[in-house]
Amino acid sequence: MAEPIYIDVYIGLGSNLEQPVEQIRAAIAALKQIPDSRYLADSGLYLSKPMLLQGAAQDDQPDYYNAVALLQTRLEPLAMLDHLQAIENSQGRVRQSRWAARTIDLDMLMFGQRQMNEARLQLPHPGIAEREFVLYPLQHLVEKLHHPDLPVPGHGMLSELIKSCPENELKYVGDIE
């Protein structure tokens, strides 16, 4: 029987509570420990405004620190999701409303070129094509790895998605480590 191959998995990280930069560093350290997986690189840190709930003011919660990490894994998508949720839980993630402030948020953005739509997991991530705090760090990571571009399943090429996504107030703030 053939050895399972490694699949590229892009993980979005976000935090705006309880020392967010340290939360992201702790999550990166935990990502490096996921079995049957290897950590390749990250985008570095970005600072973004929180997504707005209907009728909410942007200053109702602190700005977010965001990043995108690339892992290669032999795990199946739902097994990877279980590991990501265990990391969130270990870092005190409380699931309140959809866009509430949080200690850590780990989103599986893409799992190779796989597309799936299940109750627990949609691939690619449903908001991937519109969110500057995902697209710009993802582009930075792709460039850092010297890849010419990245196909986003069901959406086209990353370079094209970037063209129609304003940066808003997104700022690169430096390396994670």
C-alpha positions as CSV (number, residue, x, y, z in Angstrom):
1,M,0.0,0.0,0.0
2,A,1.3,3.4,-0.9
3,E,2.4,5.9,1.7
4,P,-0.2,8.8,2.1
5,I,1.0,12.0,0.4
6,Y,1.3,15.3,2.1
7,I,-1.3,17.9,1.3
8,D,-0.8,21.7,1.6
9,V,-3.1,23.2,4.2
10,Y,-3.4,26.9,4.7
11,I,-4.5,28.0,8.2
12,G,-5.8,31.5,9.0
13,L,-4.9,32.7,12.5
14,G,-6.6,35.6,14.3
15,S,-6.6,37.0,17.8
16,N,-7.7,40.2,19.6
17,L,-7.8,39.2,23.3
18,E,-5.4,38.4,26.1
19,Q,-2.1,39.4,24.5
20,P,-3.0,38.6,20.9
21,V,0.5,38.4,19.5
22,E,1.4,35.8,22.2
23,Q,-1.8,33.9,21.4
24,I,-0.7,33.7,17.8
25,R,2.8,32.6,18.8
26,A,1.3,29.9,21.0
27,A,-1.0,28.7,18.2
28,I,2.0,28.5,15.8
29,A,3.9,26.4,18.4
30,A,0.9,24.1,18.7
31,L,0.5,23.9,14.9
32,K,4.1,22.6,14.8
33,Q,3.1,19.7,17.0
34,I,0.2,18.4,15.0
35,P,0.9,14.7,14.2
36,D,1.5,13.5,10.6
37,S,2.0,17.2,9.7
38,R,4.9,19.6,9.2
39,Y,4.9,23.3,9.5
40,L,6.5,25.1,6.5
41,A,6.1,28.9,6.9
42,D,3.9,31.8,7.9
43,S,3.0,35.2,6.5
44,G,4.1,37.3,9.4
45,L,1.7,39.4,11.5
46,Y,-0.9,41.8,10.2
47,L,-3.2,44.2,12.1
48,S,-6.8,44.6,10.9
49,K,-10.0,46.1,12.0
50,P,-12.7,43.7,13.4
51,M,-15.4,42.6,11.1
52,L,-18.6,44.5,11.9
53,L,-21.8,43.0,13.2
54,Q,-24.9,44.6,12.0
55,G,-25.3,47.9,13.8
56,A,-22.0,47.5,15.8
57,A,-19.4,50.2,16.1
58,Q,-15.8,49.2,15.0
59,D,-14.4,50.3,18.4
60,D,-16.6,47.8,20.3
61,Q,-13.7,45.4,20.2
62,P,-9.9,45.7,19.8
63,D,-8.1,45.3,16.4
64,Y,-7.1,41.8,15.3
65,Y,-3.7,40.4,14.7
66,N,-3.8,38.0,11.8
67,A,-1.5,35.6,10.0
68,V,-1.7,32.7,7.6
69,A,0.4,29.5,8.1
70,L,1.2,26.7,5.7
71,L,1.4,23.1,6.9
72,Q,1.7,19.9,5.0
73,T,-0.3,17.0,6.4
74,R,-1.2,13.4,5.8
75,L,-4.4,13.9,7.9
76,E,-7.9,14.1,6.5
77,P,-9.6,17.5,6.6
78,L,-11.9,16.7,9.6
79,A,-9.0,15.3,11.6
80,M,-7.1,18.5,11.0
81,L,-10.2,20.5,12.0
82,D,-10.3,18.5,15.3
83,H,-6.6,19.5,16.0
84,L,-7.3,23.1,15.2
85,Q,-10.3,23.2,17.5
86,A,-8.3,21.5,20.3
87,I,-5.7,24.2,20.0
88,E,-8.4,26.9,20.2
89,N,-9.9,25.3,23.2
90,S,-6.5,24.9,24.9
91,Q,-6.0,28.7,24.5
92,G,-9.3,29.6,26.0
93,R,-11.4,30.1,22.9
94,V,-15.0,30.8,23.9
95,R,-17.6,30.5,21.0
96,Q,-20.0,33.4,21.4
97,S,-21.5,35.3,18.5
98,R,-20.0,34.8,15.1
99,W,-17.7,37.8,15.0
100,A,-17.1,38.3,18.7
101,A,-13.7,39.1,20.1
102,R,-11.6,36.0,20.7
103,T,-8.3,34.7,22.2
104,I,-7.6,32.7,19.1
105,D,-9.3,31.7,15.9
106,L,-7.9,29.1,13.6
107,D,-9.6,28.7,10.2
108,M,-8.7,26.1,7.7
109,L,-8.6,28.2,4.5
110,M,-7.6,25.6,2.0
111,F,-6.8,21.9,2.1
112,G,-5.0,21.3,-1.2
113,Q,-7.4,21.8,-4.0
114,R,-10.2,20.0,-2.2
115,Q,-13.7,21.4,-2.1
116,M,-16.2,20.3,0.5
117,N,-19.4,21.5,2.0
118,E,-20.2,19.7,5.2
119,A,-21.9,20.8,8.4
120,R,-18.5,21.1,10.3
121,L,-16.3,22.2,7.5
122,Q,-16.5,24.1,4.2
123,L,-13.5,24.1,1.9
124,P,-12.2,26.5,0.8
125,H,-13.2,28.7,3.7
126,P,-16.4,30.5,2.7
127,G,-15.0,34.0,3.3
128,I,-11.6,33.5,1.7
129,A,-12.3,35.5,-1.4
130,E,-13.5,38.7,0.3
131,R,-11.4,39.1,3.4
132,E,-8.3,41.3,3.2
133,F,-6.9,39.9,6.5
134,V,-6.8,36.5,4.7
135,L,-5.9,37.4,1.1
136,Y,-3.0,39.8,1.8
137,P,-1.3,37.5,4.3
138,L,-1.9,34.6,2.0
139,Q,-0.3,36.5,-0.9
140,H,2.7,37.5,1.3
141,L,3.2,33.8,2.3
142,V,3.0,32.6,-1.4
143,E,5.5,35.3,-2.4
144,K,7.8,34.3,0.6
145,L,7.8,30.8,-0.7
146,H,8.6,32.0,-4.2
147,H,5.5,30.6,-5.8
148,P,4.2,32.5,-8.8
149,D,0.5,32.4,-7.7
150,L,-2.0,30.2,-5.9
151,P,-5.3,28.7,-7.3
152,V,-8.1,29.1,-4.8
153,P,-10.6,26.3,-5.5
154,G,-13.9,27.6,-6.9
155,H,-12.6,31.2,-6.9
156,G,-9.7,31.5,-9.4
157,M,-6.2,32.7,-8.8
158,L,-5.1,34.5,-5.7
159,S,-3.6,37.3,-7.7
160,E,-7.0,38.0,-9.3
161,L,-8.8,37.9,-6.0
162,I,-6.4,40.5,-4.5
163,K,-7.2,42.9,-7.3
164,S,-10.8,43.2,-6.2
165,C,-10.2,43.2,-2.4
166,P,-9.3,46.6,-0.9
167,E,-6.7,46.6,1.9
168,N,-8.9,48.7,4.1
169,E,-6.8,49.5,7.1
170,L,-4.8,46.3,7.0
171,K,-1.1,46.8,8.2
172,Y,1.8,44.4,8.1
173,V,3.5,44.6,11.5
174,G,6.4,42.1,11.2
175,D,7.5,38.6,11.8
176,I,5.7,36.3,14.3
177,E,8.8,34.8,15.9
